[in-house]
Amino acid sequence: MRTTLNLNEKLIAELLNATKAKTKTEAIHLAISELIRRQKLETLKSLSGNIRIDLNWKRREKTELEHQKRLRR
């Protein structure tokens, strides 16, 4: 998708240098992807302590298999 943007040339030069990208487009794609990745990590971090995970997966699997057997009958 083509988009016209007014970008600070110093920031773009610094971005190109930091990412070692060959083109401005590649550098901007890398920057956007990294920002999205970091935001997702922050969201996951914010869930810390809010989700209970049952680490006894063998018991859970056995229960699920028994439930599936009962449903088939």
HELIX and SHEET records of a PDB file:
HELIX    1   1 GLU A    9  THR A   19  1                                  11    
HELIX    2   2 LYS A   24  SER A   46  1                                  23    
HELIX    3   3 TRP A   57  ARG A   72  1                                  16    
END                                                                             
